[in-house]
Amino acid sequence: MKLLVLLSLALTDAFQHPITPRNQLICAGDAVMKSTATSEAEKVDRSHLFVPSKRDSYYQGNVARYLLDLDEEGATFDFCGGETESFVCHWFFRWIMYIAIAVSVRISFAIIVHIFTLSICVPCLTIFISLGLPGMMFQLSLTNKLKSHLQSVASSNDEQPILHPSSQSLMSRIPNYQKSTYADNISTFHGREIRRVPNANGGMGFVLQLSYSDPTTYSNAGTNDGKAVDPQGWSSEEISTYDGWRGDSFRKWRNAETYESEGFGDFKSTFGNEAYGLNHRFYLHLDNGGKMWLSAEDGCEGTPKEAGNLFGKIGMLFGK
């Protein structure tokens, strides 16, 4: 049984990659996103990116600098980690089912139920939860225009992005919330989830992009009449048709051709020819333990996660 459990867990290791030390997503001359391996000599302590107490001590409320460092490090955000709906969980239990079907050819149904329930599902689920395996790992990427804005904010310490309290765990609970495209780069941000990105950190091909919005181009905070001001950010079409409070299946996803036709001229060279995405408004909030969450308007959210070594954790569980 240990062999079967180890085999199943080993298959998931392809989805758990360490965070690379530099974000090379947007670099002149790069055809697609590239990850850089880190040697033992190059490793540095980055716990201030992930541990709330160290984060607070290190940044002293400079949230703009924190976001810039997360982008620079190519940090990944764990979306839906630990939930059965997550990508990893679907993939993991699909293999368990394949094994059960294969065995059922030779063993009676009653025995299969007993083996599957007691010998596979329970211990595997226990190990899965105890290891804290990732959900959907999205690499954070800031557009050049947003980075320039945050660098100015980080230096002046004015108009810092807000870390909303844990009581505001949904965007609809933040002060003055309205269903619109308005974003001020303080309380809310424009952004996208982008998928099928070659070599995105986290190993799943997912990127979470935040872009710049100019709040002065809106007639008021409840409208969709803002201007497209970030060459890598939302297009006029994305602004005028945004409905991010609805479920993803009801919304318009865009492929690389569409993004480039709407003004993001280097989308393919940045994210790859097969990449596609969906625009969201995002905001930042804390949980009861002080962790920071980057949350979309539809409620899907993730927190910075430092990837660990899966086999090291398995070894500890089996006393090795």
N, C-alpha and C positions, 0 to 999 in steps of 0.2 A: 504493500500500500504506500509506503514511504516513497518508493521509486516512482509510482504513478503520480503522486502529489508533486514530487520534485520535477518530474517531466512537464506537468501542466504549468507549474509556476515558471519553469525555465522558459517556456514558450512566450510568456508575457514579458520577459526581460528585454525583448526587442523594442518595447514601447517605453522603457525607462532609461533615458539617456541623461548623463550629467549635463549641467548647464555649461556652455562654453564661455570663456572669459571675455569675449568681445562680440558685439553685435555687428555682423557684417552684412546685414540685410540691405542697407541702402549705402552702397559705396560705388563711386564712379568706376565703370568698367566691369562690374560684376554682372554676369549674365543672369544668375539666380542667387538665391540666398545660400550662403556657405557657412558651415560650422567649423570651428577651429579647435583641435584637440589641445588639452592642457597637460603639460608635463608635470611631474611631481615637483620640480623646482619652481614652476611658475604658479603653483597653487597659493592662494592667499586667503585669509579669513574674510568671508563674505557674510558672516552670520547676521550682520546688521541689516542685510536685505530681507531676512526671513524671521528673525526673532524680535517680537514686539519691543521688549525692554531695551535691547541693544539698538534697535532702530530709533527709538525715541531719544536715547542718549547720544547717538551719533549725529542725527539730523536736527535735533532741537527745534522741531516744528517746520523745518524747511522741506515741505512736501515736494516742491518743484525739483529740488536737487535729488530727492529720493526717486522720483519718476525718471529723471535723467540717468541716474545710476542703474536703475533696473533695465532701462533701454540699452545703455552702454554694455552691460554685462550679458545682454541677450537672455534675460531671465524669463522663466516660464511661469505661467499662471495655471493652477490646477482647477479646471472647471468641472463641476459635478463629481469630484473625487469621492469615492466610497459609496456612490449611489449605484443601484443595479442598472440604471438606465445608461450608465457611462459606457463609452466605447470599449474600454478595457474589459469591463465586466461582461458585456455581450460577447466579446471575442473569447474570453476565458471559458465561460460556461458553454459556449458552442462546441469547444473541443471536448469538454467533459461529456456532452451529449453524444458526440461522435464515438467516443470510447464506449459509452454505455450501449449504443446501438450495435457496435461491433461485437461486444461480448454477448449481447442478447441472441445472437445467431446460435450460440451453443448452450446457453443456460436458460432455464425456465423463467417466465415472467416474474413469478413470485420471488425467486432468488435475486433477479436483477433489481427489483424494487428495493429489496433489503440491502444489497450491496451498494446500490447507487445512493440510497438515503443515508445509511450509517457509515459506510466506508469511504465515500467520496465527497458528497455534498457538505456534510457537517464539518469534517476536518479541513476541507479546502476553503470553505467559506470562513472558518475561524482564522486560518492562516492568512487568507486574503485581507480580512479586516485588520488583523494584528500587524501586518506589514505596512499598512497605510499606503497601498499601491495607488498610483495616480489615476485620475479620471481622464479628462480630455485636456492635454497639455498644450497651451497656446503660448507661443513666444510673443512677448510684448515688443512692439515696434512703434516709435514715434516718428511722425513726418518731420521733414527738415524745418518747416515753418513752425510747427509746434515746439520743436526743440529750441529754436531760436527764441521763441517767446518765453519758454520756461527758463532758459539760461538767464534772460533778463530779470525774470521774477526771482530766481534763486540768488542773484547778486544784490538786488534791491530789497528783497524780502517783502515786497508789496504785492497784494492781490494773490496770495498763496492759494493753491488748490485746497479745497475743504475736505477734511476727513470727517464725514458725517457720523454722528453717534450711532451706537448699536440699535437704538430705538428706531432708527430710520433705515431699516434693512431692505426696504423697497424704495425705488425712485419716487413712487407715488406718495411717499410719506415725507419727503423733504419739503422745506418751506417753499411756498409759492410755486409748487409743481403745476405744470400745465402740459397737456398733450400737444406738442408742437416740435419744431426742429431747433428751437432756440438753444444755444449753448454758449457759455461765457468763459470757458476754460478755467473756471473757478469752482463752481458748484456742479456743472455738467460739461461733458465733452462730446464732440463728434468722434465716431470711430467705426470700425468694421471688423467682422470676423472674416478671415480669408483662409480658404482651405486648398489642399493640394499644392502646397508650397514646398518645393524640393529642399530637403535638408534643413527644414525648420527645427530649431531647438525644441526638444521634447520628444522628437521621433515620430510624430503623428502627422506632420505636414500642416499644422495649424498655426496661424499668426493672428494676433489681436492688435490691430493698428489703431492708434489714437491720432487725430488730426486737429488742425487749428480751425476755430470758428471766430468770426468777427461779430460780436453782439451788436455793434453800432449799426450794422446793415439791416437789422430787423426793426420793423415799425413798433413792435412790442413783443413781449416774451411769449405771447400766445399764438404767434403766427408762423407761417412757413414761407415768409417772403425774404429771407436772408440771402446774401450773395455768396457765391462760390469764390473764396479768396485763397484757398490752399491748393496749389497745383497737384498735390498728392492726396488731397482730402475730398470731401463730398463735392459732387458735381451739382450743377443747378437742377438737374433732373432728380438727383437723390434728395435734395432739399425740398423740392416742391411736392414730391410724392411720398415722403416719409410717413410711416405708420408703425413705428417700432414697438408700440404698446400691444400690437397684435402678435399672434403666434407666428413662428417662422414659416410654417407651411402655407400661410395665407399671404405671404409677402413676396416681393420680387427679388430674386437672386440675380446677380450680374456675373457674366463671365469676362474673360480677359478682353475679348473683342469689344464688348459693351463698354467696359471701363475706358479703354483707349479712345473709343469713338465719342465718349462724353467728356474727354479732356485730360484723363490721366495717361499722358503720352508714353511713359516708360513703365507702365504696369507690368507688361510681359517680362521686360528685362529685370525688373525688381523681384517679382513673385513667380515667374514662370508662365509658360503658354497655357497650361492646364488649370491654373488657379482660378477660383471663383469666390464670390463673397456676398456679404449682406451687411448693410449699414445699420448701426445702432447708436443711440445716445447712451453714454456711460456716466457713472459717478462713482465716488469713493466713499466707503463707509467702514467703520470698525465693527468687530463683534465683541462679545462679552469678555473675550480673552485678550483683546487688544490687537488681533490680527487685522490687517487691511484687506478689504475685498473690493475688487473692481467689478461693478455690477451693471448689467445692461438694463434697459428700460423694461424689457419683458421678464426680468427677474433672474435670468441666468447669470451666474457670477463665479469668479475665481479668485484665489489668493496666491501670492508668490510662494512657490514651493521649490525647495532645494532637493534635487533628485539624489537618492542614495544608491547604494549598491545592493541589488536584490539578493545575490548569493551570500553576501555577508550577513544579511538578516536571516536568511534560511539557516545558515550555519549556527547562528546563535540559538535559533529555535530547537535545533537538533543536538545542541550541546557540543558543537564543534568549533 
